Amino acid sequence: MSEPRLLPVVDGAPRVRRDAVRNRTALLEACERLVERCGLDGVTMDAVAAEAGVGKGTVFRRFGSREGLMAAMLDHTETEWQASVISGPPPLGPGAPPWDRLLAFGHSRIEMTLLHADLIRHAGRAGMRSYAAYSFAAMHVRYLLTELGVSGDLPLLATALMAPLEASVLDQQVRVEGIDVERVYHGWVDLARRVVANPPRIGA
């Protein structure tokens, strides 16, 4: 099984012109600046338009709604994460042993999901991870399990490893139940060890 390639995170998105990509990037960068200054509650379509120096209609045409804008920001962070898996530095990127890469995967997903938990909530239904985004992560985990010599139903084993890293689960554990993030991570490592059965005693 080969390592997954970078995938678009928005299902069925049409190929857009280069200038449209630049405009979209400029709007997302304006949104990011607003988040840094005002927090997510201060981000409105009017504010983004003013920050980017465009009309409000441009923002609505590009993203459809405020939830669509929040979802686009999530897509942007997901694309950056995919790139770090494919060509970033180890252990998340290539060059590290598969067990170390699997641990880095779990740690980075927990970190990124909690970092963007508020953004996911603001994106509402549009903030649900697309099939393409989920497929990339699933293929990556399956690839690492294959490299580790794991036998069994790899698609279901990969799903078992990914489920505890979803926003709804982490939000319940960390924000509602008050479980320490390090405890969550070490619990995930314990699950990974059980799936892999005999992982190397490094990087844990």
C-alpha positions in Angstrom: 0.0 0.0 0.0 1.5 3.4 -1.0 1.5 6.5 1.1 -1.6 8.7 0.5 -1.3 11.7 -1.7 -2.6 15.2 -1.0 -6.4 15.3 -1.5 -8.8 18.2 -1.8 -10.8 18.5 1.4 -14.0 19.8 -0.2 -15.9 17.0 -1.9 -16.5 17.7 -5.6 -15.0 21.2 -5.6 -14.6 22.5 -9.2 -11.2 23.5 -10.4 -11.2 27.3 -10.1 -9.2 29.9 -11.9 -5.9 31.1 -10.4 -7.2 34.6 -9.7 -10.2 33.1 -7.9 -7.8 31.0 -5.7 -5.8 34.2 -4.9 -9.0 36.0 -4.0 -10.2 33.2 -1.8 -6.8 33.0 0.0 -6.9 36.8 0.6 -10.4 36.5 2.2 -9.3 33.6 4.4 -6.2 35.6 5.5 -8.4 38.5 6.4 -10.6 36.2 8.4 -7.5 34.8 10.2 -6.4 38.3 11.1 -9.8 39.1 12.5 -9.8 35.9 14.6 -6.4 36.9 16.1 -7.7 40.4 17.0 -11.3 39.8 17.9 -11.9 36.1 18.4 -14.4 34.1 16.4 -17.4 35.9 17.8 -16.0 39.1 16.2 -15.9 37.6 12.7 -18.8 38.7 10.6 -19.2 38.7 6.8 -19.2 42.6 7.0 -16.0 42.6 9.0 -14.2 40.2 6.7 -15.2 42.2 3.7 -13.9 45.4 5.3 -10.7 43.7 6.3 -10.1 42.4 2.8 -11.2 45.6 1.1 -14.0 44.1 -0.9 -17.8 44.3 -1.0 -19.8 42.0 1.3 -21.4 40.4 -1.7 -18.0 39.1 -2.7 -17.6 37.3 0.6 -21.1 35.8 0.3 -20.5 34.7 -3.3 -17.3 33.0 -2.3 -18.5 31.2 0.9 -22.3 31.4 0.9 -22.7 32.1 4.6 -20.7 32.7 7.8 -20.8 28.9 8.5 -19.4 28.4 5.0 -16.6 30.8 5.7 -15.7 29.0 9.0 -15.8 25.7 7.1 -13.4 27.1 4.5 -11.0 28.1 7.3 -11.1 24.5 8.5 -10.5 23.2 5.0 -7.4 25.5 4.9 -6.0 24.1 8.1 -6.7 20.5 7.0 -4.9 21.1 3.7 -1.8 22.4 5.6 -1.9 19.4 7.9 -2.1 17.0 4.9 1.0 18.7 3.4 2.9 18.2 6.7 2.1 14.5 6.6 3.2 14.1 3.0 6.3 16.3 2.9 6.8 17.8 6.3 9.6 17.0 8.8 9.5 13.7 10.7 8.0 12.2 12.8 4.7 13.4 11.3 6.2 13.5 7.9 8.3 10.9 6.1 11.7 9.7 7.4 10.7 8.4 10.8 9.8 4.7 11.7 6.1 3.9 11.2 5.4 3.6 14.9 6.8 7.0 15.6 4.8 8.4 12.7 1.6 6.8 14.1 2.2 8.4 17.5 2.8 11.7 15.8 -0.4 11.3 13.9 -2.4 10.8 17.1 -0.7 13.7 18.9 -1.2 16.1 16.0 -4.8 15.3 15.5 -5.6 15.8 19.1 -3.7 19.1 19.2 -5.3 20.4 15.9 -8.8 19.3 16.8 -8.7 21.0 20.2 -7.1 24.1 18.8 -9.9 24.4 16.2 -12.8 23.2 18.4 -14.4 26.6 18.6 -14.0 27.0 14.8 -15.6 23.6 14.3 -18.6 24.7 16.4 -19.0 28.0 14.6 -18.9 26.2 11.3 -21.9 24.1 12.4 -23.0 21.4 10.0 -20.6 22.7 7.4 -17.7 22.1 9.8 -18.1 18.4 9.6 -15.0 16.9 8.0 -15.5 16.1 4.3 -15.2 12.6 3.0 -12.0 13.6 1.2 -10.4 14.8 4.5 -11.5 11.7 6.3 -10.2 9.4 3.5 -6.8 11.0 3.5 -6.4 10.4 7.3 -7.8 6.9 7.0 -5.5 6.0 4.2 -2.5 7.4 6.1 -3.3 5.2 9.2 -3.9 2.2 7.1 -0.5 2.8 5.4 1.3 3.0 8.7 -0.5 -0.1 10.0 0.6 -2.0 6.9 4.2 -0.8 7.4 4.0 -2.1 11.0 2.9 -5.5 9.8 -0.5 -5.4 11.4 -2.9 -8.0 10.2 -6.7 -8.1 10.3 -9.4 -5.8 8.9 -7.2 -2.7 8.4 -10.0 -0.3 7.4 -11.9 -1.0 10.6 -8.8 -1.0 12.7 -7.9 2.4 11.2 -11.4 3.7 12.0 -11.0 2.5 15.6 -7.9 4.5 16.0 -9.4 7.6 14.4 -12.7 7.7 16.3 -11.2 8.9 19.6 -9.6 11.8 17.8 -12.9 13.3 16.4 -14.0 16.7 17.7 -17.2 15.5 19.4 -15.3 12.9 21.5 -12.4 15.2 22.4 -14.8 18.0 23.3 -16.7 15.8 25.6 -13.6 14.4 27.3 -11.6 17.5 27.7 -14.1 20.4 28.0 -17.1 18.6 29.6 -15.5 15.9 31.7 -12.3 17.8 32.4 -9.9 15.0 31.4 -6.3 16.2 31.0 -5.1 16.2 27.4 -2.0 14.2 28.2 -4.2 11.5 29.7 -6.3 11.5 26.6 -3.1 11.1 24.4 -1.6 8.4 26.6 -4.9 6.5 26.5 -4.8 6.7 22.7 -1.3 5.4 22.7 -2.4 2.5 24.8 -5.2 1.8 22.2 -2.6 2.0 19.4 -0.4 -0.5 21.2 -3.2 -2.9 21.4 -4.0 -2.6 17.7 -0.4 -2.9 16.7 0.1 -5.7 19.3 4.0 -5.5 19.4 5.1 -2.0 18.7 8.8 -1.0 19.2 9.6 0.4 22.6 10.5 3.8 21.2 8.8 7.2 21.0 6.0 6.3 23.4 
